[in-house]
Structure formats: structure tokens, C-alpha cells
Amino acid sequence: MEHSWCLIFCSCFLIVAAAMNGTVEASKQYSVGDHIGWQQPSSNDTDVYIQWATSKRFHVGDSLSFEYRNDSVLMVDKWDYYHCNSNNPIYSFNDGNTVINLDRPGFFYFTSGVLDHCKNGQKLMIQVMGLHQRAEPPPAGANPREVGLAPGPHPSSGIVVKTTLTSGILALTVTVAALK
């Protein structure tokens, strides 16, 4: 009898999820720069953060983890990003291990607080997508090669579970048949 209740509960869950006709996405934490972390790029690899971000798809609820030494992370506006201006950051961090929650859709801009590092490519622009949102055209003045402006080769940043009303009805039918 206990097994029957479990089947009924699971079937009800699937039906509710199907009725919502939605997608459930797990949030993901990205380590900025992967194995190199957040540091001034080498002179022959100044596009490292552009390449890193274009291979990802960011969604509301995801987060970025910056790991660094003797440096900082500034969250800045678009103008400050393009001009490597560190005079008026939105947020400034220098703890060596900074986690930024991506809490809204849109563009996010980050630079190193060290002017020469930023000018040498230690800056990151990403586009965060909300639910059911497609990538937008780049903001005015954006270099098309800049980060996150086109979908990368990876279709999603997290685990995606999709269900439909048909699959929910099928699950209920199987459950009812198993209970008889």
C-alpha cells in the first residue's frame, strides 16, 4: 500500500509540472576563466575571457565565481567596461574568492580593478537570459566578438527537465493501471 502512495504522488507531481507547461532549470555556478581563474591574460591570449564566456549560456539564478590573487573584481556599467574606468564601480571586491549571483536578465560587466590588467583583456561581459528568453542583439557599440553576445556551442547552463501534458497523462494512466 505504501508503494501505491509513492506512485500516486509521483504521478501527481508530473501532472502538475505538465500543467504548468514549464521548464525547470537547475542553477549553475561558473568558475570564471575555468582553470586559469581571474588574472591578467598573457599577451598572446588577450581574448581568453571573451572565448570563455561565448562558450557558456547564463541564466537568472546562475552565479559566477572569481578566484584571484593580488587583484580585484569590479562590477561596472557598460561605459566603464569599454573604457576600463575603475573610478565608479557598482560593486568592488578584493577578497580573492568572489561569488556574484546573476539575479536578473540582461548584461553584466566586470573588470579588474588594475587598469593595465583591464586594458590587457582582464574584463568580462556576459548576457544573462531569463526564462524563455533568447539572446538579444549586442548593445550599441559592442564588438561582435565580445563575450556572451551569441549563443555558444553549449545549449544550456544547467540541467533541463521538460514535461508535457501528454507525458503527465501517460504517467497517470500507467499509475492507475499499476494500482489495479
C-alpha positions in Angstrom: 0.0 0.0 0.0 2.9 2.4 0.8 4.3 1.8 -2.7 0.9 2.8 -4.2 1.0 6.2 -2.4 4.5 6.8 -3.8 3.3 6.1 -7.3 0.3 8.4 -6.9 2.5 11.2 -5.5 5.0 10.9 -8.4 2.2 10.9 -10.9 0.6 14.0 -9.4 3.9 15.8 -9.5 4.3 15.0 -13.2 0.8 16.2 -13.9 1.2 19.5 -12.1 4.6 20.0 -13.8 3.0 19.3 -17.2 0.0 21.5 -16.5 2.5 24.4 -15.8 3.9 23.5 -19.2 7.2 24.9 -18.0 10.9 24.1 -17.9 12.7 23.5 -14.6 16.3 24.6 -14.7 18.9 24.0 -12.1 21.1 26.9 -11.3 24.8 26.5 -12.1 27.9 28.2 -10.6 30.6 29.0 -13.2 34.2 29.4 -12.3 35.3 32.4 -14.4 38.2 31.5 -16.7 37.9 27.8 -15.6 41.4 26.6 -14.8 43.2 29.9 -15.2 40.9 31.8 -12.9 40.6 35.6 -12.8 44.0 37.1 -13.8 45.7 39.2 -16.4 45.8 37.2 -19.6 49.0 36.5 -21.3 49.9 38.8 -24.2 49.2 36.1 -26.8 45.8 35.2 -25.3 44.1 38.6 -24.5 40.7 37.2 -25.7 40.6 34.4 -23.1 37.6 35.8 -21.2 35.7 36.6 -24.4 36.3 33.0 -25.5 35.4 31.6 -22.1 32.0 33.4 -21.9 31.0 32.7 -25.5 31.1 29.0 -24.7 28.6 29.4 -21.9 24.9 30.2 -21.6 24.0 32.2 -18.5 20.5 32.2 -16.9 18.9 34.0 -14.0 19.8 32.1 -10.8 23.3 31.1 -12.0 26.4 32.5 -10.4 30.0 33.5 -11.3 32.9 32.5 -9.0 36.0 34.7 -9.4 39.2 33.2 -7.9 42.2 35.6 -7.9 45.3 36.8 -6.0 46.6 40.4 -5.7 43.8 41.7 -7.9 40.1 42.7 -7.6 36.8 42.3 -9.4 34.7 45.3 -10.2 31.1 45.2 -11.4 30.8 48.2 -13.7 28.4 49.8 -16.2 28.8 49.4 -19.9 30.7 52.7 -20.4 33.2 51.9 -17.7 33.7 48.4 -19.1 34.6 49.7 -22.6 36.9 52.4 -21.2 38.5 50.3 -18.3 37.3 53.0 -15.9 37.5 51.8 -12.3 36.6 55.2 -10.7 32.9 54.5 -10.0 32.2 50.7 -9.8 28.8 49.4 -9.0 30.5 46.8 -6.7 34.1 46.2 -5.8 35.6 43.0 -4.4 39.1 42.1 -3.4 38.7 39.0 -1.1 40.3 36.6 -3.6 37.2 34.4 -4.0 34.1 36.4 -5.1 30.8 34.9 -6.0 28.3 37.0 -7.9 24.7 35.9 -8.2 23.1 36.6 -11.5 19.8 37.8 -10.2 18.3 39.5 -13.3 18.3 39.1 -17.1 20.5 41.5 -19.1 24.1 42.4 -19.5 26.7 42.3 -16.7 30.1 43.9 -17.0 33.2 43.1 -14.9 36.8 44.4 -15.0 39.9 44.0 -13.0 40.5 47.0 -10.7 44.1 47.2 -12.0 44.0 49.5 -15.0 46.7 47.7 -17.0 45.0 44.3 -16.4 41.7 45.6 -17.8 43.4 47.2 -20.8 45.2 43.8 -21.5 41.9 41.9 -21.6 41.0 41.1 -18.0 37.4 42.1 -18.4 34.2 40.1 -18.8 30.8 40.9 -20.3 28.0 38.3 -20.2 24.4 38.3 -21.1 22.1 36.6 -18.6 18.9 35.3 -20.0 15.6 35.0 -18.2 13.1 32.2 -18.6 12.2 31.5 -22.2 14.4 34.4 -23.4 16.6 34.3 -26.5 19.9 36.1 -26.8 19.4 39.8 -27.7 21.4 41.7 -30.3 24.6 43.2 -28.9 24.3 46.6 -27.2 25.2 49.7 -29.2 28.9 49.9 -29.8 29.6 46.3 -28.8 32.3 44.4 -30.6 30.6 41.2 -32.0 33.4 39.1 -30.7 32.7 40.3 -27.2 31.5 37.9 -24.5 28.1 36.3 -24.4 26.6 38.1 -27.3 25.8 35.0 -29.3 24.7 31.6 -28.2 27.7 29.4 -27.5 28.1 25.8 -28.6 26.6 24.5 -25.3 22.8 24.7 -25.4 22.2 25.2 -21.7 24.0 26.1 -18.5 22.1 23.7 -16.3 20.1 20.6 -16.1 16.8 21.0 -18.0 13.8 18.8 -17.3 10.9 19.2 -19.7 7.5 17.6 -19.4 4.3 18.0 -21.4 0.6 17.4 -20.6 0.7 14.3 -22.7 3.6 12.8 -20.7 1.7 13.6 -17.5 -1.5 11.9 -18.7 0.6 8.9 -19.8 2.2 8.7 -16.3 -1.2 8.9 -14.6 -2.6 6.2 -16.9 0.3 3.9 -16.1 0.0 4.5 -12.4 -3.7 3.8 -12.4 -3.1 0.6 -14.4 -0.4 -0.5 -11.9 -2.8 0.1 -8.9 -5.5 -2.3 -10.3 
